[in-house]
Structure formats: C-alpha cells, structure tokens
Amino acid sequence: MASKRHLRRKACAGKIRHETMEQAQAMARNGTQPYRCPFCGGYHCGHPCGFKQQFQKPNGRRY
C-alpha cells in the first residue's frame, strides 16, 4: 500500500496549481479537464478516465 505522502506527491508534484476552476478551464487544452485536487485544495488539469484506452488497437497495443 502506498503512503499518503507518496500519493500526495504523485497527485500534485509537477502539476500547475490553479486557484479557481475558471483559471483551470482557461488553461485546459488537448482534451484535458480541470478537477479539484483533494490534497492541495486547488485545481489541476488532466485527462479524463479511460483517455488512453481510446488510442489502443484491438489487440491491446498502442498506435
């Protein structure tokens, strides 16, 4: 089981933190969606769940 510190670092490290949802929506691009981070309380932009599955071939390999 991962530690809480590891989960927080993975969730927030390297991502841009936005104060409001409007700021995050203005920066969202290429299919990303803003979401509220449960760790820092700010907003980040990321791909929705299942995004990578859209780009897989029927045999499971990526394009």
C-alpha positions in Angstrom: 0.0 0.0 0.0 1.3 3.4 -0.9 2.0 6.0 1.8 -0.1 9.2 2.0 3.0 11.2 1.3 3.6 9.3 -1.9 0.0 9.7 -3.0 0.2 13.5 -2.5 3.5 13.8 -4.3 2.1 11.8 -7.2 -1.1 13.8 -7.3 0.4 17.3 -7.1 4.1 17.2 -8.0 4.9 18.6 -11.4 1.4 20.0 -11.9 0.3 23.6 -12.2 -2.0 24.6 -9.3 -4.8 27.0 -10.2 -6.8 28.9 -7.6 -10.2 28.8 -9.3 -12.0 26.5 -11.7 -12.2 29.3 -14.3 -8.4 29.7 -14.3 -8.0 26.0 -14.8 -10.6 25.9 -17.6 -8.7 28.7 -19.4 -5.5 26.6 -19.3 -7.1 23.3 -20.2 -6.2 22.1 -23.7 -5.8 18.9 -25.8 -8.6 17.0 -24.2 -7.7 17.8 -20.6 -10.3 18.7 -18.0 -9.9 20.7 -14.8 -10.5 18.9 -11.5 -10.3 19.8 -7.8 -7.3 18.2 -6.1 -8.2 16.6 -2.8 -4.7 17.1 -1.4 -3.9 20.8 -2.1 -7.4 22.1 -2.5 -6.5 23.8 -5.8 -7.4 22.8 -9.4 -5.2 20.8 -11.8 -5.8 19.9 -15.5 -5.7 16.2 -16.5 -7.0 13.7 -18.9 -10.4 12.0 -18.1 -10.5 8.4 -17.0 -10.2 6.0 -20.0 -8.5 8.6 -22.2 -5.6 6.3 -23.1 -7.9 3.4 -24.0 -9.1 5.4 -27.0 -5.7 5.1 -28.6 -5.2 1.4 -28.3 -5.5 -1.2 -31.1 -7.9 -4.1 -30.6 -5.0 -6.4 -29.7 -4.1 -4.1 -26.8 -1.1 -2.4 -28.4 -0.8 1.4 -28.7 -0.7 3.1 -32.1 
